[in-house]
Amino acid sequence: MADTFELVALALPADVAPETLPAAVKRLVADCWPGMSRGQLVARARRHALKPSLRAHGPSAPGETGHFSLTLTAAGGVVRLIAHLRRVAKRRASARAAVSAKTSKLSRPPLRDPRQASLF
């Protein structure tokens, strides 16, 4: 099962001033929030007419924050951002455990509040 990544922060490289960013990139940064997924980040960049490329700088273990290079092509210019993404491992129960959990929930009647017994 593939791991998911969630956004922790976006940062500029040290040699880039915030004033030099194109308007579309500024809107993208304003639309991002901590906890959004990697897929949401890439989709949001595409919606802003940016061509995103997200590359990892190195491997990261589940629960750790990794550094990614987010390259955006906007209006003929290339802008590079640093994306800090946390790797979150998906935990999946076995198929047998999922089936037995569903059947045990379906076979039991719903819990009733004893104070409402006189209503039935």
N, CA, C and O atoms as a DFTB+ gen file, in Angstrom:
480 C
 N C O
     1  1       0.851      -1.174       0.000
     2  2       0.000       0.000       0.000
     3  2       0.897       1.238       0.000
     4  3       1.873       1.302       0.748
     5  1       0.576       2.182      -0.809
     6  2       1.385       3.398      -0.920
     7  2       1.164       4.296       0.291
     8  3       0.071       4.371       0.853
     9  1       2.229       4.963       0.665
    10  2       2.129       5.911       1.770
    11  2       1.557       7.221       1.260
    12  3       1.671       7.547       0.078
    13  1       0.944       7.960       2.160
    14  2       0.440       9.279       1.806
    15  2       1.351      10.326       2.438
    16  3       2.019      10.073       3.441
    17  1       1.359      11.478       1.840
    18  2       2.139      12.596       2.337
    19  2       1.193      13.749       2.610
    20  3       0.281      14.011       1.827
    21  1       1.409      14.439       3.722
    22  2       0.601      15.625       4.021
    23  2       1.522      16.823       4.183
    24  3       2.641      16.712       4.684
    25  1       1.025      17.957       3.749
    26  2       1.811      19.188       3.747
    27  2       1.989      19.711       5.165
    28  3       1.031      19.805       5.933
    29  1       3.222      20.048       5.495
    30  2       3.521      20.685       6.776
    31  2       3.734      22.176       6.539
    32  3       3.166      23.007       7.247
    33  1       4.558      22.515       5.536
    34  2       4.844      23.928       5.247
    35  2       5.412      24.059       3.839
    36  3       5.971      23.115       3.280
    37  1       5.255      25.250       3.288
    38  2       5.910      25.636       2.037
    39  2       6.912      26.723       2.369
    40  3       6.631      27.601       3.185
    41  1       8.083      26.672       1.742
    42  2       9.116      27.662       2.024
    43  2       9.784      28.078       0.716
    44  3       9.750      27.353      -0.279
    45  1      10.384      29.246       0.743
    46  2      11.163      29.742      -0.388
    47  2      12.631      29.417      -0.180
    48  3      13.106      29.408       0.956
    49  1      13.354      29.151      -1.255
    50  2      14.804      29.023      -1.102
    51  2      15.399      30.341      -0.605
    52  3      14.780      31.395      -0.746
    53  1      16.571      30.282      -0.039
    54  2      17.192      31.469       0.566
    55  2      17.462      32.576      -0.446
    56  3      17.470      33.752      -0.083
    57  1      17.681      32.221      -1.704
    58  2      18.027      33.237      -2.705
    59  2      16.822      33.822      -3.436
    60  3      17.000      34.571      -4.397
    61  1      15.595      33.497      -3.005
    62  2      14.384      34.002      -3.669
    63  2      13.641      34.938      -2.717
    64  3      13.360      34.587      -1.571
    65  1      13.329      36.137      -3.215
    66  2      12.558      37.096      -2.422
    67  2      11.068      36.887      -2.686
    68  3      10.687      36.603      -3.822
    69  1      10.217      37.018      -1.667
    70  2       8.778      36.823      -1.869
    71  2       8.174      37.788      -2.889
    72  3       7.189      37.456      -3.547
    73  1       8.758      38.978      -3.023
    74  2       8.216      39.975      -3.948
    75  2       8.397      39.572      -5.404
    76  3       7.691      40.079      -6.275
    77  1       9.329      38.669      -5.680
    78  2       9.609      38.273      -7.059
    79  2       8.704      37.154      -7.559
    80  3       8.782      36.787      -8.731
    81  1       7.854      36.607      -6.707
    82  2       6.985      35.507      -7.114
    83  2       5.867      36.000      -8.026
    84  3       5.326      37.081      -7.795
    85  1       5.509      35.238      -9.053
    86  2       4.352      35.594      -9.883
    87  2       3.061      35.525      -9.075
    88  3       3.010      34.863      -8.038
    89  1       2.029      36.199      -9.543
    90  2       0.754      36.263      -8.826
    91  2       0.123      34.877      -8.669
    92  3      -0.468      34.575      -7.632
    93  1       0.249      34.039      -9.696
    94  2      -0.348      32.702      -9.620
    95  2       0.301      31.864      -8.518
    96  3      -0.385      31.089      -7.851
    97  1       1.593      32.007      -8.322
    98  2       2.290      31.262      -7.270
    99  2       1.875      31.799      -5.900
   100  3       1.692      31.025      -4.960
   101  1       1.728      33.105      -5.783
   102  2       1.270      33.687      -4.509
   103  2      -0.125      33.189      -4.159
   104  3      -0.409      32.907      -2.994
   105  1      -1.007      33.078      -5.166
   106  2      -2.362      32.568      -4.917
   107  2      -2.316      31.107      -4.486
   108  3      -3.068      30.687      -3.607
   109  1      -1.424      30.332      -5.114
   110  2      -1.288      28.925      -4.735
   111  2      -0.852      28.794      -3.282
   112  3      -1.427      28.006      -2.532
   113  1       0.143      29.548      -2.884
   114  2       0.638      29.487      -1.505
   115  2      -0.461      29.905      -0.527
   116  3      -0.586      29.329       0.554
   117  1      -1.251      30.904      -0.907
   118  2      -2.342      31.350      -0.034
   119  2      -3.439      30.293       0.077
   120  3      -4.112      30.211       1.105
   121  1      -3.630      29.478      -0.973
   122  2      -4.687      28.467      -0.970
   123  2      -4.288      27.163      -0.283
   124  3      -5.143      26.306      -0.059
   125  1      -3.026      26.997       0.052
   126  2      -2.562      25.761       0.693
   127  2      -2.758      25.836       2.204
   128  3      -2.756      26.917       2.792
   129  1      -2.924      24.679       2.814
   130  2      -3.082      24.617       4.271
   131  2      -2.297      23.417       4.800
   132  3      -2.096      22.436       4.085
   133  1      -1.860      23.500       6.040
   134  2      -1.150      22.355       6.638
   135  2      -2.087      21.157       6.754
   136  3      -3.221      21.284       7.216
   137  1      -1.606      20.013       6.337
   138  2      -2.410      18.797       6.396
   139  2      -2.996      18.379       5.056
   140  3      -3.536      17.279       4.940
   141  1      -2.901      19.242       4.031
   142  2      -3.420      18.837       2.728
   143  2      -2.510      17.770       2.138
   144  3      -1.313      17.745       2.421
   145  1      -3.071      16.897       1.327
   146  2      -2.292      15.793       0.780
   147  2      -1.430      16.248      -0.389
   148  3      -1.613      17.333      -0.942
   149  1      -0.491      15.390      -0.746
   150  2       0.380      15.677      -1.886
   151  2      -0.446      15.788      -3.156
   152  3      -0.177      16.657      -3.986
   153  1      -1.434      14.940      -3.326
   154  2      -2.308      14.993      -4.496
   155  2      -3.108      16.278      -4.556
   156  3      -3.288      16.852      -5.630
   157  1      -3.589      16.734      -3.408
   158  2      -4.324      18.000      -3.367
   159  2      -3.417      19.166      -3.725
   160  3      -3.848      20.093      -4.411
   161  1      -2.180      19.135      -3.277
   162  2      -1.224      20.198      -3.587
   163  2      -0.966      20.266      -5.088
   164  3      -0.983      21.350      -5.671
   165  1      -0.728      19.125      -5.714
   166  2      -0.463      19.096      -7.156
   167  2      -1.711      19.506      -7.941
   168  3      -1.606      20.250      -8.916
   169  1      -2.886      19.029      -7.529
   170  2      -4.127      19.399      -8.216
   171  2      -4.408      20.897      -8.083
   172  3      -4.856      21.537      -9.034
   173  1      -4.144      21.447      -6.902
   174  2      -4.364      22.883      -6.690
   175  2      -3.421      23.700      -7.570
   176  3      -3.821      24.733      -8.108
   177  1      -2.180      23.253      -7.724
   178  2      -1.224      23.954      -8.587
   179  2      -1.690      23.908     -10.038
   180  3      -1.576      24.902     -10.755
   181  1      -2.206      22.781     -10.472
   182  2      -2.722      22.681     -11.844
   183  2      -3.920      23.591     -12.056
   184  3      -4.071      24.183     -13.125
   185  1      -4.771      23.708     -11.044
   186  2      -5.930      24.602     -11.150
   187  2      -5.526      26.062     -11.307
   188  3      -6.259      26.854     -11.899
   189  1      -4.369      26.413     -10.783
   190  2      -3.862      27.779     -10.906
   191  2      -3.036      27.962     -12.178
   192  3      -2.286      28.930     -12.302
   193  1      -3.178      27.025     -13.128
   194  2      -2.486      27.064     -14.417
   195  2      -0.973      27.004     -14.253
   196  3      -0.234      27.607     -15.032
   197  1      -0.518      26.283     -13.249
   198  2       0.906      26.063     -13.035
   199  2       1.220      24.617     -13.401
   200  3       0.378      23.737     -13.225
   201  1       2.389      24.374     -13.894
   202  2       2.802      23.009     -14.206
   203  2       3.713      22.534     -13.074
   204  3       4.894      22.879     -13.041
   205  1       3.163      21.740     -12.144
   206  2       3.955      21.344     -10.970
   207  2       4.805      20.102     -11.208
   208  3       4.446      19.215     -11.982
   209  1       5.924      20.070     -10.530
   210  2       6.788      18.892     -10.468
   211  2       7.284      18.789      -9.032
   212  3       7.917      19.708      -8.513
   213  1       6.991      17.669      -8.403
   214  2       7.347      17.472      -6.993
   215  2       8.368      16.345      -6.903
   216  3       8.070      15.206      -7.261
   217  1       9.565      16.656      -6.429
   218  2      10.658      15.682      -6.333
   219  2      11.183      15.631      -4.903
   220  3      11.395      16.663      -4.266
   221  1      11.388      14.420      -4.415
   222  2      11.922      14.244      -3.063
   223  2      13.421      14.478      -3.057
   224  3      14.117      14.129      -4.010
   225  1      13.917      15.073      -1.971
   226  2      15.364      15.270      -1.806
   227  2      16.030      14.050      -1.191
   228  3      17.252      13.913      -1.247
   229  1      15.243      13.176      -0.612
   230  2      15.786      11.965       0.003
   231  2      14.655      11.174       0.634
   232  3      13.545      11.688       0.772
   233  1      14.919       9.934       1.019
   234  2      13.870       9.122       1.634
   235  2      13.536       9.603       3.046
   236  3      14.372      10.188       3.736
   237  1      12.303       9.345       3.455
   238  2      11.888       9.683       4.820
   239  2      11.078       8.521       5.372
   240  3      10.343       7.856       4.642
   241  1      11.221       8.289       6.651
   242  2      10.503       7.208       7.327
   243  2       9.086       7.687       7.667
   244  3       8.845       8.891       7.747
   245  1       8.145       6.748       7.868
   246  2       6.794       7.155       8.254
   247  2       6.810       7.999       9.526
   248  3       7.464       7.650      10.509
   249  1       6.095       9.090       9.492
   250  2       6.029      10.008      10.618
   251  2       7.042      11.127      10.554
   252  3       6.907      12.122      11.267
   253  1       8.057      10.988       9.713
   254  2       9.080      12.025       9.586
   255  2       8.700      13.013       8.495
   256  3       7.922      12.700       7.594
   257  1       9.260      14.204       8.592
   258  2       9.027      15.234       7.595
   259  2      10.157      15.200       6.579
   260  3      11.333      15.264       6.936
   261  1       9.784      15.100       5.315
   262  2      10.759      15.080       4.237
   263  2      10.754      16.386       3.475
   264  3       9.769      17.123       3.497
   265  1      11.849      16.670       2.804
   266  2      11.969      17.890       2.010
   267  2      11.787      17.533       0.536
   268  3      12.414      16.608       0.019
   269  1      10.924      18.283      -0.115
   270  2      10.627      18.069      -1.519
   271  2      10.871      19.366      -2.272
   272  3      10.697      20.456      -1.728
   273  1      11.270      19.238      -3.510
   274  2      11.432      20.392      -4.380
   275  2      10.170      20.507      -5.226
   276  3       9.870      19.616      -6.021
   277  1       9.440      21.589      -5.061
   278  2       8.231      21.851      -5.837
   279  2       8.593      22.866      -6.907
   280  3       8.799      24.044      -6.615
   281  1       8.669      22.405      -8.146
   282  2       9.009      23.271      -9.271
   283  2       7.733      23.618     -10.005
   284  3       6.992      22.731     -10.429
   285  1       7.474      24.905     -10.158
   286  2       6.265      25.400     -10.821
   287  2       6.662      26.197     -12.051
   288  3       7.518      27.079     -11.979
   289  1       6.044      25.888     -13.168
   290  2       6.276      26.643     -14.397
   291  2       5.083      27.565     -14.594
   292  3       3.958      27.107     -14.797
   293  1       5.338      28.867     -14.531
   294  2       4.266      29.858     -14.639
   295  2       4.681      30.959     -15.598
   296  3       5.720      31.594     -15.416
   297  1       3.871      31.179     -16.612
   298  2       4.081      32.272     -17.571
   299  2       5.501      32.267     -18.137
   300  3       6.136      33.315     -18.251
   301  1       5.986      31.095     -18.485
   302  2       7.314      30.994     -19.074
   303  2       8.460      31.007     -18.085
   304  3       9.601      30.753     -18.469
   305  1       8.193      31.292     -16.838
   306  2       9.243      31.309     -15.815
   307  2       9.129      30.104     -14.911
   308  3       8.051      29.530     -14.756
   309  1      10.234      29.726     -14.319
   310  2      10.267      28.588     -13.408
   311  2      10.488      29.097     -11.989
   312  3      11.400      29.884     -11.735
   313  1       9.638      28.637     -11.064
   314  2       9.740      29.017      -9.655
   315  2       9.928      27.741      -8.852
   316  3       9.210      26.761      -9.046
   317  1      10.894      27.761      -7.954
   318  2      11.151      26.601      -7.100
   319  2      10.785      26.941      -5.656
   320  3      11.191      27.969      -5.115
   321  1      10.014      26.055      -5.059
   322  2       9.651      26.168      -3.649
   323  2      10.135      24.912      -2.941
   324  3      10.402      23.890      -3.573
   325  1      10.242      25.005      -1.628
   326  2      10.591      23.849      -0.807
   327  2       9.323      23.437      -0.066
   328  3       8.750      24.222       0.690
   329  1       8.895      22.205      -0.291
   330  2       7.699      21.682       0.374
   331  2       8.145      20.713       1.467
   332  3       8.899      19.774       1.209
   333  1       7.678      20.947       2.667
   334  2       7.933      20.050       3.793
   335  2       6.694      19.163       3.915
   336  3       5.617      19.636       4.278
   337  1       6.856      17.871       3.609
   338  2       5.742      16.930       3.640
   339  2       6.015      15.838       4.663
   340  3       7.120      15.301       4.735
   341  1       5.000      15.517       5.450
   342  2       5.108      14.441       6.443
   343  2       4.584      13.159       5.816
   344  3       3.503      13.137       5.227
   345  1       5.351      12.109       5.949
   346  2       4.963      10.807       5.413
   347  2       4.086      10.093       6.430
   348  3       4.497       9.876       7.570
   349  1       2.876       9.728       6.014
   350  2       1.923       9.062       6.892
   351  2       1.624       7.697       6.300
   352  3       1.078       7.606       5.201
   353  1       1.968       6.651       7.003
   354  2       1.722       5.291       6.520
   355  2       0.257       4.943       6.735
   356  3      -0.300       5.167       7.810
   357  1      -0.350       4.397       5.702
   358  2      -1.738       3.942       5.837
   359  2      -1.732       2.587       6.518
   360  3      -0.958       1.698       6.162
   361  1      -2.580       2.449       7.473
   362  2      -2.695       1.164       8.151
   363  2      -3.962       0.495       7.642
   364  3      -5.043       1.084       7.626
   365  1      -3.796      -0.738       7.233
   366  2      -4.917      -1.449       6.647
   367  2      -5.082      -2.778       7.360
   368  3      -4.124      -3.534       7.523
   369  1      -6.303      -3.054       7.780
   370  2      -6.580      -4.337       8.417
   371  2      -6.690      -5.407       7.332
   372  3      -6.948      -5.099       6.169
   373  1      -6.497      -6.635       7.716
   374  2      -6.616      -7.725       6.753
   375  2      -8.066      -7.836       6.283
   376  3      -8.983      -7.365       6.956
   377  1      -8.260      -8.453       5.141
   378  2      -9.599      -8.600       4.583
   379  2     -10.484      -9.429       5.511
   380  3     -11.670      -9.139       5.667
   381  1      -9.905     -10.461       6.125
   382  2     -10.678     -11.315       7.029
   383  2     -11.154     -10.521       8.252
   384  3     -12.300     -10.671       8.676
   385  1     -10.295      -9.690       8.814
   386  2     -10.683      -8.888       9.980
   387  2     -11.750      -7.871       9.598
   388  3     -12.653      -7.595      10.389
   389  1     -11.659      -7.311       8.399
   390  2     -12.646      -6.325       7.963
   391  2     -14.007      -6.973       7.780
   392  3     -15.020      -6.372       8.137
   393  1     -14.060      -8.185       7.233
   394  2     -15.327      -8.878       7.019
   395  2     -15.947      -9.257       8.352
   396  3     -17.149      -9.072       8.545
   397  1     -15.151      -9.786       9.280
   398  2     -15.701     -10.193      10.570
   399  2     -16.172      -8.987      11.366
   400  3     -17.142      -9.093      12.117
   401  1     -15.512      -7.846      11.223
   402  2     -15.943      -6.642      11.929
   403  2     -17.267      -6.150      11.381
   404  3     -18.122      -5.690      12.138
   405  1     -17.445      -6.244      10.061
   406  2     -18.708      -5.810       9.447
   407  2     -19.862      -6.706       9.882
   408  3     -20.942      -6.209      10.202
   409  1     -19.648      -8.018       9.898
   410  2     -20.731      -8.920      10.262
   411  2     -21.101      -8.784      11.725
   412  3     -22.275      -8.891      12.080
   413  1     -20.118      -8.552      12.578
   414  2     -20.443      -8.414      13.995
   415  2     -21.205      -7.123      14.254
   416  3     -22.059      -7.078      15.139
   417  1     -20.912      -6.082      13.499
   418  2     -21.653      -4.834      13.669
   419  2     -23.066      -4.957      13.116
   420  3     -23.999      -4.376      13.671
   421  1     -23.239      -5.711      12.024
   422  2     -24.550      -5.830      11.408
   423  2     -25.481      -6.716      12.216
   424  3     -26.693      -6.502      12.204
   425  1     -24.947      -7.704      12.916
   426  2     -25.806      -8.650      13.613
   427  2     -26.294      -8.140      14.959
   428  3     -27.197      -8.737      15.546
   429  1     -25.738      -7.084      15.450
   430  2     -26.157      -6.561      16.756
   431  2     -27.199      -5.466      16.575
   432  3     -27.104      -4.662      15.648
   433  1     -28.198      -5.431      17.462
   434  2     -29.178      -4.344      17.377
   435  2     -28.547      -3.040      17.848
   436  3     -27.584      -3.055      18.615
   437  1     -29.077      -1.932      17.399
   438  2     -28.526      -0.647      17.843
   439  2     -28.757      -0.448      19.334
   440  3     -29.742      -0.933      19.891
   441  1     -27.851       0.260      19.963
   442  2     -27.986       0.539      21.387
   443  2     -29.145       1.499      21.614
   444  3     -29.343       2.446      20.853
   445  1     -29.896       1.244      22.654
   446  2     -31.040       2.099      22.978
   447  2     -30.808       2.752      24.340
   448  3     -30.218       2.164      25.247
   449  1     -31.277       3.946      24.444
   450  2     -31.188       4.669      25.701
   451  2     -32.301       4.165      26.617
   452  3     -33.467       4.195      26.224
   453  1     -31.976       3.699      27.839
   454  2     -33.050       3.178      28.719
   455  2     -34.085       4.240      29.094
   456  3     -35.208       3.897      29.465
   457  1     -33.733       5.497      29.004
   458  2     -34.702       6.553      29.345
   459  2     -35.798       6.659      28.294
   460  3     -36.856       7.230      28.558
   461  1     -35.555       6.110      27.096
   462  2     -36.541       6.205      26.025
   463  2     -37.388       4.938      25.919
   464  3     -38.151       4.801      24.962
   465  1     -37.280       4.009      26.871
   466  2     -38.020       2.746      26.794
   467  2     -39.533       2.973      26.809
   468  3     -40.269       2.210      26.184
   469  1     -40.002       3.985      27.494
   470  2     -41.438       4.229      27.567
   471  2     -41.999       4.745      26.239
   472  3     -43.216       4.738      26.056
   473  1     -41.177       5.178      25.339
   474  2     -41.653       5.686      24.055
   475  2     -41.998       4.560      23.085
   476  3     -42.681       4.808      22.092
   477  1     -41.545       3.321      23.341
   478  2     -41.757       2.224      22.406
   479  2     -42.869       1.315      22.834
   480  3     -43.169       0.340      22.145
